[in-house]
Amino acid sequence: MRGYIKKRSKSSYIIAISLGRDAITGKYRQHWETVKGTKAEAERRLVGLQQELYSGIFVKPQRQTVGEYLTDWLENTSRLQISPTTYRGYKYVIDCHLIPALGSIILANLNGPTIQRYYASKLKEPRLDGRPGTLSARSVTSHHRILHRALKSAVMNGLVSHNASDHTEPPSPENKEMRPMTISQMNTFLAALKGSPYYELYYTLLFTGLRRSEILALRWQDIDLEGGRLTVNRVMHHVNREYLFREPKTEKSKATITLTPSTVDLLEDYKQRRAGEYLLLGKEMTGADLAFCCVDGTPLSPGTISRYWRRFADRIGMPHIRLHDARHTHATLMLQRGVNIKVIQERMRHTRIETTLGVYSHVLPGMQEEAAKLFDDFAPKQA
């Protein structure tokens, strides 16, 4: 399988391979493409093409650009599989980052070194939103995940022979530090919060470990106060000023969660008060009504309850504790109280127990020390 390399410019080369005779016309066919970069990169691409041809996996490239492909993939493939919020994030990354940098490249010519240079540049360039600094490694890694997913689909559909992003090393994202509350901090927080419009919502978050999207989608018919449990079967997203309700991303996210007695008492009082407010508006509360909502029954904005939490925490001297840390607080305090990790996995609704162990591994060392001390109770008494 013959091939050749020809220099095109200072930083680009033309490579070509023979595809043999056409079965109908008898004419020799040839595939050629341009490689931007060094001669060594062009040589590697030529060898790769020859190996693909020999292995029978070679795909004759189309003239579709990366930008054309990503736009089509986002709207006609990815959008059917992801939540509206995730779609909005994907669209921003594709439209504002990937297409401006890589969009003009022919899809079949996209290679690992080009993608690697893109990652490096994004870690150095100023942010597009005007905020100081550059993109974080975590943000650039999310670009890699989106591009990898899109190119994987391109391989499945025979548009390219391999996933170019497989041959890259995306930056290692720094772990986002969680700040779970201690029992004392949680009690202080709730005591100061009492009487505020979101007291019952935040209390329920802390005592159930629900996600923000889950608690805002809860209806009264999802809460069994007599049985002391609630069922998570949908989530709410706020996209383009529209509230969208849909099923959770995974089956594991759907679950029935047992409520603590104090949470049942709290919700019973809260439900009675809300029913009274509905009557004042000339309405009757039904099971289909949202449990946590505005006075008139319309959905709460996710951004509003996150901002209120953050500002309230700052005001009482507990800065840097995010709304999502309520979920981490629930899991961490259960671990510290000796609750079985499998039970915590079920309440957190993690698909794999390894996820639970990984997220809350910071709690385990102290628990081992405590367990060792407790086990000493069984030791024979020394004479």
C-alpha positions as CSV (number, residue, x, y, z in Angstrom):
1,M,0.0,0.0,0.0
2,R,1.9,2.9,-1.3
3,G,1.8,6.4,0.1
4,Y,3.7,9.6,0.0
5,I,4.1,12.9,1.8
6,K,4.6,16.3,0.1
7,K,5.3,19.6,1.9
8,R,2.6,22.1,1.2
9,S,3.7,25.1,3.4
10,K,5.9,25.9,6.4
11,S,3.6,24.0,8.7
12,S,1.4,21.7,6.6
13,Y,1.9,18.6,4.5
14,I,-0.1,16.7,1.9
15,I,-0.3,12.9,2.4
16,A,-1.8,10.4,0.0
17,I,-2.4,6.6,-0.2
18,S,-3.5,4.4,-3.0
19,L,-7.0,2.8,-2.6
20,G,-6.4,0.4,-5.5
21,R,-8.5,0.1,-8.7
22,D,-12.2,1.0,-8.8
23,A,-14.2,-2.2,-9.4
24,I,-16.4,-0.5,-12.0
25,T,-14.2,1.9,-13.9
26,G,-10.9,0.1,-13.4
27,K,-9.2,3.4,-12.6
28,Y,-6.8,3.8,-9.8
29,R,-8.2,5.6,-6.7
30,Q,-6.3,7.7,-4.3
31,H,-7.1,9.4,-1.0
32,W,-5.2,12.5,0.1
33,E,-5.5,14.9,2.9
34,T,-3.7,17.9,4.5
35,V,-2.0,17.6,7.9
36,K,-1.2,20.8,9.8
37,G,1.8,20.4,11.9
38,T,5.2,18.8,11.7
39,K,6.5,16.2,9.2
40,A,6.6,13.7,12.0
41,E,2.8,14.2,12.6
42,A,2.2,13.8,8.8
43,E,4.2,10.5,8.8
44,R,2.2,9.2,11.8
45,R,-1.1,10.0,10.0
46,L,0.1,8.3,6.8
47,V,1.0,5.1,8.8
48,G,-2.3,5.3,10.5
49,L,-4.2,5.5,7.2
50,Q,-2.2,2.6,5.8
51,Q,-3.0,0.5,8.9
52,E,-6.7,1.4,8.6
53,L,-6.8,0.4,5.0
54,Y,-5.0,-2.9,5.7
55,S,-7.4,-3.7,8.6
56,G,-10.5,-2.9,6.6
57,I,-11.7,-0.1,8.8
58,F,-10.7,2.8,6.5
59,V,-13.6,5.2,5.9
60,K,-13.4,7.6,2.9
61,P,-13.7,11.0,4.6
62,Q,-16.5,13.4,3.8
63,R,-15.8,17.1,3.3
64,Q,-18.0,17.9,6.4
65,T,-16.3,20.3,8.8
66,V,-16.0,19.8,12.5
67,G,-18.4,22.8,13.0
68,E,-21.0,21.4,10.7
69,Y,-20.8,18.0,12.3
70,L,-21.0,19.3,15.9
71,T,-24.0,21.5,15.2
72,D,-25.8,18.5,13.5
73,W,-24.8,16.1,16.3
74,L,-26.0,18.5,19.1
75,E,-29.4,19.1,17.6
76,N,-30.3,15.8,16.1
77,T,-28.5,13.2,18.3
78,S,-27.3,14.6,21.7
79,R,-30.4,16.7,22.3
80,L,-32.6,13.6,22.4
81,Q,-30.5,12.0,25.2
82,I,-29.7,14.8,27.6
83,S,-31.6,17.1,29.9
84,P,-32.4,20.7,28.9
85,T,-29.9,22.1,31.3
86,T,-27.1,19.8,30.0
87,Y,-28.1,20.7,26.4
88,R,-27.7,24.4,27.2
89,G,-24.2,23.7,28.6
90,Y,-23.3,21.6,25.6
91,K,-24.5,24.3,23.2
92,Y,-22.5,27.0,25.0
93,V,-19.3,25.0,24.8
94,I,-19.8,24.0,21.2
95,D,-20.9,27.5,19.9
96,C,-18.5,29.6,21.9
97,H,-15.4,27.4,22.3
98,L,-15.2,24.3,20.0
99,I,-16.5,25.7,16.8
100,P,-14.5,29.0,16.8
101,A,-11.3,27.0,17.5
102,L,-11.8,23.8,15.5
103,G,-14.9,24.3,13.4
104,S,-13.2,25.0,10.1
105,I,-11.2,21.8,10.1
106,I,-12.5,18.9,7.9
107,L,-13.9,16.3,10.4
108,A,-11.7,13.5,9.0
109,N,-8.6,15.7,9.4
110,L,-9.1,16.4,13.1
111,N,-6.3,14.8,15.0
112,G,-5.0,14.3,18.5
113,P,-2.2,16.9,18.4
114,T,-4.6,19.6,17.2
115,I,-7.1,18.8,20.0
116,Q,-4.2,18.7,22.5
117,R,-3.1,22.2,21.4
118,Y,-6.8,23.4,21.8
119,Y,-6.7,22.2,25.5
120,A,-3.4,24.0,26.1
121,S,-4.7,27.2,24.6
122,K,-7.9,27.2,26.6
123,L,-5.9,27.0,29.8
124,K,-4.0,30.2,28.8
125,E,-6.6,32.4,27.0
126,P,-8.7,34.9,28.9
127,R,-12.2,33.8,29.8
128,L,-15.0,34.6,27.4
129,D,-17.4,35.8,30.1
130,G,-15.1,38.7,31.1
131,R,-14.3,37.2,34.5
132,P,-10.6,37.4,35.6
133,G,-8.3,34.5,34.9
134,T,-8.5,31.6,32.4
135,L,-10.7,28.5,32.2
136,S,-10.1,26.0,34.9
137,A,-8.9,22.4,34.2
138,R,-12.3,21.2,35.2
139,S,-13.9,23.4,32.5
140,V,-11.5,22.3,29.8
141,T,-12.0,18.6,30.8
142,S,-15.8,19.2,30.2
143,H,-14.9,20.4,26.7
144,H,-13.0,17.1,26.2
145,R,-16.0,15.0,27.4
146,I,-18.4,16.8,25.0
147,L,-16.0,16.4,22.0
148,H,-15.2,12.8,22.9
149,R,-18.9,12.0,23.0
150,A,-19.5,13.7,19.7
151,L,-16.6,12.0,17.9
152,K,-17.7,8.6,19.4
153,S,-21.0,9.1,17.6
154,A,-19.1,10.0,14.4
155,V,-17.2,6.7,14.5
156,M,-20.4,4.7,15.2
157,N,-22.0,6.3,12.1
158,G,-19.0,5.6,9.9
159,L,-18.1,9.3,9.4
160,V,-14.6,8.8,10.7
161,S,-12.5,5.7,11.4
162,H,-11.3,6.6,14.9
163,N,-12.0,9.0,17.8
164,A,-9.2,11.6,17.6
165,S,-9.8,12.7,21.2
166,D,-8.7,9.2,22.3
167,H,-5.2,10.3,21.5
168,T,-5.1,13.2,23.9
169,E,-4.4,13.9,27.5
170,P,-7.0,16.4,28.9
171,P,-6.0,18.3,32.0
172,S,-6.7,16.7,35.3
173,P,-9.5,18.6,37.0
174,E,-8.9,19.8,40.5
175,N,-11.4,18.4,43.0
176,K,-14.1,20.8,43.9
177,E,-13.9,21.1,47.7
178,M,-17.1,20.2,49.5
179,R,-17.8,21.9,52.8
180,P,-20.3,19.8,54.7
181,M,-21.7,21.3,57.9
182,T,-21.0,19.9,61.3
183,I,-24.0,19.0,63.5
184,S,-23.4,22.2,65.4
185,Q,-23.2,24.3,62.3
186,M,-26.4,22.7,60.8
187,N,-28.3,23.5,64.0
188,T,-27.0,27.0,64.1
189,F,-27.9,27.5,60.4
190,L,-31.5,26.2,60.9
191,A,-32.1,28.1,64.1
192,A,-31.1,31.4,62.4
193,L,-33.2,30.5,59.3
194,K,-36.4,29.8,61.1
195,G,-39.2,32.0,59.9
196,S,-37.6,32.6,56.5
197,P,-39.6,31.7,53.3
198,Y,-37.3,28.8,52.6
199,Y,-36.9,27.2,56.0
200,E,-38.9,24.1,55.3
201,L,-37.2,23.6,51.9
202,Y,-33.7,23.9,53.3
203,Y,-34.6,21.7,56.3
204,T,-35.9,19.0,53.9
205,L,-32.7,19.2,51.8
206,L,-30.5,18.7,54.8
207,F,-32.5,15.8,56.2
208,T,-33.0,13.9,52.9
209,G,-30.0,14.6,50.8
210,L,-32.2,15.5,47.8
211,R,-30.8,17.5,44.8
212,R,-32.1,20.9,44.1
213,S,-33.8,19.8,40.8
214,E,-35.5,17.0,42.7
215,I,-36.9,18.9,45.6
216,L,-38.3,21.7,43.4
217,A,-40.2,19.0,41.3
218,L,-41.8,17.4,44.4
219,R,-45.6,17.3,44.5
220,W,-47.7,16.6,47.6
221,Q,-48.7,13.3,46.0
222,D,-45.0,12.3,46.1
223,I,-44.9,12.8,49.9
224,D,-46.5,10.1,52.1
225,L,-46.6,11.8,55.5
226,E,-48.5,8.9,57.1
227,G,-46.0,6.4,55.9
228,G,-43.0,8.7,56.5
229,R,-41.5,8.7,53.1
230,L,-41.2,10.6,49.8
231,T,-40.7,9.4,46.3
232,V,-38.3,11.0,43.8
233,N,-39.7,10.4,40.3
234,R,-39.0,13.6,38.4
235,V,-36.7,16.7,38.3
236,M,-37.2,20.3,37.3
237,H,-35.1,22.5,35.1
238,H,-35.3,26.2,34.4
239,V,-34.3,26.8,30.8
240,N,-34.9,30.0,28.8
241,R,-37.5,31.2,31.4
242,E,-39.4,28.0,31.0
243,Y,-39.9,25.4,33.8
244,L,-39.4,21.9,32.4
245,F,-40.3,18.7,34.3
246,R,-38.9,15.3,33.3
247,E,-37.8,12.0,34.6
248,P,-34.4,11.7,36.4
249,K,-31.4,11.0,34.3
250,T,-30.9,7.4,35.6
251,E,-33.3,4.8,37.0
252,K,-31.2,4.7,40.2
253,S,-32.2,8.4,40.8
254,K,-35.8,7.3,41.1
255,A,-36.3,6.1,44.7
256,T,-38.4,6.2,47.8
257,I,-36.6,7.9,50.7
258,T,-37.6,7.4,54.4
259,L,-38.2,10.6,56.2
260,T,-37.0,11.4,59.8
261,P,-39.8,11.9,62.3
262,S,-38.8,15.6,62.7
263,T,-39.1,16.1,58.9
264,V,-42.6,14.5,58.9
265,D,-43.7,16.8,61.7
266,L,-42.2,19.8,59.9
267,L,-43.9,18.9,56.6
268,E,-47.3,18.3,58.2
269,D,-47.3,21.8,59.7
270,Y,-46.0,23.2,56.5
271,K,-48.7,21.5,54.4
272,Q,-51.5,22.8,56.6
273,R,-50.1,26.3,56.4
274,R,-49.8,26.1,52.6
275,A,-53.4,24.8,52.3
276,G,-54.6,27.8,54.3
277,E,-52.7,30.2,52.0
278,Y,-54.3,28.5,49.0
279,L,-57.8,29.1,50.5
280,L,-57.0,32.8,50.9
281,L,-56.3,32.9,47.2
282,G,-59.6,31.1,46.5
283,K,-58.0,27.8,45.5
284,E,-57.9,24.3,47.0
285,M,-54.6,22.5,47.3
286,T,-54.4,19.2,45.5
287,G,-51.9,16.3,45.3
288,A,-50.6,17.6,42.0
289,D,-49.5,20.9,43.5
290,L,-45.8,21.5,44.0
291,A,-44.7,21.1,47.6
292,F,-42.1,23.9,47.5
293,C,-43.2,26.8,45.3
294,C,-44.2,30.4,45.2
295,V,-47.2,31.6,47.2
296,D,-49.4,31.3,44.1
297,G,-48.2,27.8,43.4
298,T,-45.9,28.6,40.5
299,P,-42.4,27.0,40.5
300,L,-39.5,28.4,42.4
301,S,-36.5,29.5,40.4
302,P,-33.5,27.2,41.1
303,G,-31.1,30.2,40.9
304,T,-33.2,32.1,43.5
305,I,-33.0,29.5,46.2
306,S,-29.2,29.0,45.6
307,R,-28.6,32.7,45.9
308,Y,-30.7,33.0,49.0
309,W,-28.8,30.1,50.7
310,R,-25.4,31.6,49.8
311,R,-26.2,35.1,51.0
312,F,-27.8,33.8,54.2
313,A,-24.8,31.6,55.0
314,D,-22.4,34.6,54.4
315,R,-24.6,36.8,56.6
316,I,-24.4,34.4,59.6
317,G,-20.6,33.8,59.2
318,M,-20.7,30.5,57.3
319,P,-19.2,31.5,54.0
320,H,-18.4,29.2,51.0
321,I,-21.1,26.7,51.9
322,R,-23.1,26.0,48.8
323,L,-26.6,24.8,48.5
324,H,-25.3,21.5,47.1
325,D,-23.3,21.1,50.4
326,A,-26.7,20.3,52.1
327,R,-26.6,17.0,50.2
328,H,-23.0,16.4,51.3
329,T,-23.9,17.3,54.9
330,H,-26.6,14.7,54.9
331,A,-24.3,11.9,53.8
332,T,-21.3,13.0,55.9
333,L,-23.3,13.2,59.1
334,M,-24.8,9.8,58.5
335,L,-21.4,8.3,57.9
336,Q,-20.1,9.9,61.1
337,R,-23.0,8.4,63.0
338,G,-22.0,4.9,61.8
339,V,-24.8,4.4,59.2
340,N,-23.9,1.6,56.8
341,I,-22.3,2.8,53.5
342,K,-24.8,0.8,51.5
343,V,-27.7,2.6,53.1
344,I,-26.0,5.9,52.3
345,Q,-25.6,4.9,48.7
346,E,-29.3,4.1,48.5
347,R,-30.3,7.5,50.0
348,M,-27.9,9.4,47.8
349,R,-29.1,7.2,44.9
350,H,-25.6,6.7,43.5
351,T,-25.6,4.0,40.7
352,R,-22.4,2.4,42.1
353,I,-21.2,2.2,45.7
354,E,-17.7,3.1,44.4
355,T,-19.1,6.6,43.8
356,T,-20.3,6.9,47.3
357,L,-17.0,5.7,48.7
358,G,-15.1,8.0,46.4
359,V,-17.1,11.2,47.2
360,Y,-17.1,10.6,51.0
361,S,-13.7,8.9,51.4
362,H,-12.6,11.9,53.5
363,V,-14.9,10.7,56.3
364,L,-13.6,7.1,56.4
365,P,-10.2,7.5,58.0
366,G,-11.6,9.0,61.2
367,M,-14.3,6.3,61.3
368,Q,-11.6,3.6,61.1
369,E,-9.9,5.1,64.2
370,E,-13.1,5.2,66.1
371,A,-13.9,1.6,65.0
372,A,-10.5,0.5,66.3
373,K,-11.1,2.1,69.6
374,L,-14.6,0.5,69.9
375,F,-13.2,-2.9,69.0
376,D,-10.8,-2.7,72.0
377,D,-13.9,-3.2,74.2
378,F,-13.8,-6.8,73.2
379,A,-10.1,-7.2,74.2
380,P,-9.4,-9.4,77.3
381,K,-8.6,-7.4,80.4
382,Q,-4.9,-7.3,81.2
383,A,-4.0,-8.7,84.6
